[in-house]
Amino acid sequence: MSSLNEAHDRLAKAVERLELAAGEAPRASDSEAELVALRDRCSTLEGRNDLVSRRLDAAIERLRAALAE
């Protein structure tokens, strides 16, 4: 009977740890909102990257033209 009590205690402690872990886990709505925010930030950064790339290409072309003269 002692090993049954020990098994029950271990099970109770395991369930308690799982409940604590579940309480600390991020909620799906929080994760979804974070994902939307990150996608928006990514889109903004992609736009800026495209703009900088075009400006650099134009500057390089101007330098090439100046050097060719």
PyMOL commands that set and color helices and strands:
alter all, ss='L'
color gray80, all
select helices_A, chain A and resi 2-24+28-68
alter helices_A, ss='H'
color red, helices_A
deselect
rebuild
show_as cartoon
